[in-house]
Amino acid sequence: MSQRLVVGITGATGAAYGLRLLRRGRELGLETHLIVTPAGVLNVHHELGLDRKALEAETSFSHAPGDVGACVASGSFATAAMVVAPCSMKSLAAIAHGFGDNLLTRAADVTLKERRRLILMVRETPFNLAHLRNMTAATEMGAIVFPPLPAFYHRPQTIDELIAESIERVLELAGVAGAAPKAWTGL
C-alpha cells in the first residue's frame, strides 16, 4: 500500500500550494485524500481558474466537507499525515479548539488524537492576537504551523519555484519518502 496523505484546501489565499501538493503527491505515488471547503472551491476557481471537478481530478479520492462519516474521519484509517494547504484562520480556529464541524476539521482532529503529523500552511497577514493564540494552541496539541514563507537563498526565479520549495519542505515534514527540498550547504 502506498503512503496516504490527507490534503485540505480552505478559502485562504494560496490555493496553488494545495494544487501543487496534490500533483507532487501523484508524482511520488501517494494515495491522496482531498477535502476542499466551499470557500476553498471559490478560491481555487478565482486564483487558479479551476472548478471542483478539475481539482478533484488531481487527487486519488475526494471527500465532501459535509461527509463526516468518510474514511478520513476515523483514526482506524491510517495516514502518513494531513496537510491543510492553505489553512484559513477560520479553519485554524476550529482545529485549535477541537470544533470538528466539517470533515476537514474532523480529519484534523483525528490526525491530532492519533498523534500523526498535522501541517497547517496558515495564510494571513498580519496576525492578530487570536491568530497567534490559535497557532500556539494548535502547536501545543502537536500540529506543525507552517506559513509558506519563501526561502530566497536558493535564488528562485519564478513563483512556481517558490511554491515547489515550500511543498517539498512540507512533504519532508510529513515524512513522505522522495521529498526533495533543497538543502542549505553553507557559504
N, C-alpha and C positions, 0 to 999 in steps of 0.2 A: 504494500500500500504506500502511496506517495504521501508526503507531508501535507497536512491540511492547514490552510490559513484562512481565517475569517477576516473579511475586509468590510469595514463600514465606511460609508460615504455620507456625510451630513451636508447641510446647507451652507457651511462656511466657505469662503473663497479658497481656491486651491484644489479644485476637482481634478486637475491634471495629476496630482500626486496619487489619488486613488486609481485613476486610469492606468498610470504608469506601473503601479503596484500590481494590478491585475495582469497586465501584459508581461511584466517581468516574472510573475508567478508562473504563467503559462510557459515561458521560456525555460524555467527551472524545473518544470514538471510537477508543480504543486497542484493540489486539489484546492481550488479557491471557492469560498462561500461568500457571496456578496449580499450585504444588506444596505440598501440605499433609502434614506428617508425621503418623504415628499419634497422637502426643501432641497435635498441633495439632487433629486432629479431635475428640479428647476435650475439649480446651479450648473449641473453638468450640461444642460441644454444651453444656458446663457454663455458659459465660459468655453465649452468645447464643441458646441453645435451638435451634440448627440442626444437622441431620445433614449427612453428607458430600454427599448428593445436593443438598440445598438450597444448600450452599455452592458446589458446582460449577456450579449454575445461574447464579451471579453472574459467571462468567468465560467467556472465549471458548473456551479449551481447558484441560483439566485433565490432569495427568500424575501417575501413581502414583510415590511416592517410591522404589520399587524398580526403576523403569524407567530404568536408567542409559543406555539406548540411545535415549531420547526426543530430539526435535529440540533442546531447550534444553541438551542435554549437549554440543553441538558448537559450536565457535567459528564455523563457517560459517553458523550460524543467527543472523542479525543482529538485535540487540535494542537498544532505546534504553538500557535499564538493567535492573537487578534490585533489588528491594526485599524484604527479609525483615522482615515486619511481623506479629507481633512476632518478635524473634530471641532464642531462649533462649541461655543461657550454654553449653549443650552444643553447639548449632549454631555459635555464635561460635567456640568452641574448635576445632571441626572445620574451619571456614573458615580460621581464623588459622594452622592447621598443615597446610593442604592435604590434609586427610583426607576425600577425596571418597567417603564410604562410602554415600551415597544420592544420589538425583537432586538434592535441594536443595543439598547441599554441593558436588556436582559442578558444577551450574549456576553456583554462586557462584564456584567455582574457574575455570571457563571465562570468566565475566564479568571476573574479575581478569586472567587471562592475555591476554585480548583488549583490555585497557585500557579497558573500559567501566565505567560507574558502577555500583557496588555499594553500596547503602544498607542499613545494619543498624540496625533500630529495637530496640536491645537493651533487655531488660526484666529487671531485677534490682535489688534494693537491700537493704542497702548492698553495694557492690562489695568483693570480696576481692582480694588481690594477683593471683591467677590471672586474674580477670576483667579487671583493669586491664591486665595484660601482654598478654592476648589482644586487647583493644581496640587497644592500641598496635601489636601485630604486624599486625592487620588494616588499620589505618590506614597503616602503613608500606608495605603492599602495594598501597595505592590505594583501599581501602574507605572509606566515609564512615560513621562511627559516629554514629548519630542517636537517642539516647534520647528518647522522645517527652515532652519536658518542656514543659508548657504555658506560653504567653505570656499573662500576666494583664493586661498593659497595654491590651489591646483590650476588657477587661471582659466576658469571655464569661459568658453566663447559664446555659448548660447543658453537660453533659458532651459532648453531640454537637458543640457549638461548639468545645470544646477539641480533640476528635478531628479534626474537619474542618480546623481550622487547621494542626495538625501534618501532616496528609496533604497539604494544599496546599503546605506548605513542602517536603515530601519530593518531590512531583511537580515542583516548580520545580528542586530539586537534580538530579532525574533528567533534566532538560532537556525536559520534556513541554510542548508548546505548549498554552496555555489554562489552565495552573496559575494560581491566583489567590490567593496568600497575602496577608494584609493587611499593608501596609507601615506601618512606624512613620513618622509625619510630623513628629515633634518636638513639643516643648511649645509 
